Amino acid sequence: MGKTVLIVDDSNTMRKIVSRALRQAGIDFDTILEAGDGQEALTVLGANKVDVVLSDINMPNMTGLEFLKAKAEDAAIKDIPVVMISTETGADIIDEAKSYGAKGAIKKPFTPELINETLGALL
Amino acid sequence: MDHAQHIIESTQEIFSSMIMLDVTPGEPFKRNNEALTNSISGIIGMAGATKGLLAIHLPEKSALAVTTAFLGMDVDSIDEDVRDAVGELANMLGGSLKAVLDPNGSEIQLSMPSAIHGEEYSVDCLAGAKTITVPFQFDDHSFTVELQLRQED
């Protein structure tokens, strides 16, 4: 059965690129949902059954790290796995993201193979 | 490795993996604040231990070709998709340079990317900054990537 992924990125272009890379990676997602920042992502998670989240870090309104913190405090959605997908992949930032529950990180630029490898372990 | 080489490697990696375009670097040079014409620039600022900016400057036709390849759909005018794509290119280039300058990721903060487009505009150099610009070519198109860095004392 297909699954649902939520892509969180303030760039419409990058959301399209990530969607394309997911298809190229051969991962069977029935539904690809999108959000433009962390706040929108919380709203989408509250209204949909989502299997995994791919989230940028640097975003306006609510960053990826703020999104992780808010999500961790909501019992209904706190267990949904999140993978950061960002240009920001310094050890300090990734450690902070993992301390808030992130399950991994993918650096931009990325390849479909890297997405498959990272998400394959979570699905 | 010098910054020009970092720019070359980062740009080639981003274009080959995300846009499926092979870009060829030219000889790095120092830009002298001359105006950019009929172009679009994606810019990302750096603050913290190292201040500066990273910019990618594309003539309009090059920006359309890059965005068409980036999105996999025809784009024939400078619209929101092009501005967003060029900003995202600057974002990825800034992230790649930050990974070199600040491996732990906590000493340099990157701004949100922005894009400037116009018939004639300037992107001036920061006072006291060291600058390097690398030209690139693909097919019949060209663009430049510029780095300005000012190390704090």
Boltz contact constraints between the chains, C-beta under 6 A:
constraints:
  - contact:
      token1: [A, 11]
      token2: [B, 84]
      max_distance: 6.0
  - contact:
      token1: [A, 11]
      token2: [B, 88]
      max_distance: 6.0
  - contact:
      token1: [A, 12]
      token2: [B, 84]
      max_distance: 6.0
  - contact:
      token1: [A, 13]
      token2: [B, 84]
      max_distance: 6.0
  - contact:
      token1: [A, 13]
      token2: [B, 85]
      max_distance: 6.0
  - contact:
      token1: [A, 13]
      token2: [B, 88]
      max_distance: 6.0
  - contact:
      token1: [A, 14]
      token2: [B, 88]
      max_distance: 6.0
  - contact:
      token1: [A, 16]
      token2: [B, 71]
      max_distance: 6.0
  - contact:
      token1: [A, 87]
      token2: [B, 91]
      max_distance: 6.0
  - contact:
      token1: [A, 87]
      token2: [B, 92]
      max_distance: 6.0
  - contact:
      token1: [A, 87]
      token2: [B, 95]
      max_distance: 6.0
  - contact:
      token1: [A, 90]
      token2: [B, 104]
      max_distance: 6.0
  - contact:
      token1: [A, 90]
      token2: [B, 105]
      max_distance: 6.0
  - contact:
      token1: [A, 91]
      token2: [B, 104]
      max_distance: 6.0
  - contact:
      token1: [A, 92]
      token2: [B, 104]
      max_distance: 6.0
  - contact:
      token1: [A, 92]
      token2: [B, 105]
      max_distance: 6.0
  - contact:
      token1: [A, 92]
      token2: [B, 106]
      max_distance: 6.0
  - contact:
      token1: [A, 93]
      token2: [B, 105]
      max_distance: 6.0
  - contact:
      token1: [A, 108]
      token2: [B, 92]
      max_distance: 6.0
  - contact:
      token1: [A, 109]
      token2: [B, 13]
      max_distance: 6.0
  - contact:
      token1: [A, 109]
      token2: [B, 14]
      max_distance: 6.0
  - contact:
      token1: [A, 109]
      token2: [B, 17]
      max_distance: 6.0
  - contact:
      token1: [A, 109]
      token2: [B, 18]
      max_distance: 6.0
  - contact:
      token1: [A, 109]
      token2: [B, 92]
      max_distance: 6.0
  - contact:
      token1: [A, 111]
      token2: [B, 17]
      max_distance: 6.0
